[in-house]
Amino acid sequence: MSDRIVHCKKLDKDLPGLARAPYKNELGRLIYEQISAEAWQGWRTDSVKYINTYRVDLSSAEGQKFMFKQCALYFGFEDGDLAPTAFTPVAHDHDHDKH
């Protein structure tokens, strides 16, 4: 945890920032300067949905570009809509309880 406080663009409040930039590019710099560690953890959790839905190969340039784009959209550094994911909340359908 960092003692550095940032005004988090995602959560719109002052919170501890990341100890270092998560990526070695402009997006990483923006995240370091404007995104809290708490919001970053949210992205880390949500990013798995994109990786699983689109079977993203993070070792490929295309996969990295796709994930950087989703990350930039997630944090509001770019305008647009996030890619839809296959994730759906668990339905509380009581019909499945019947045997």
Secondary structure as UniProt FT lines:
FT   STRAND          5..8
FT   TURN            9..12
FT   STRAND          13..17
FT   HELIX           26..34
FT   HELIX           37..54
FT   TURN            58..59
FT   HELIX           61..74
FT   TURN            75..76
FT   HELIX           94..97
//
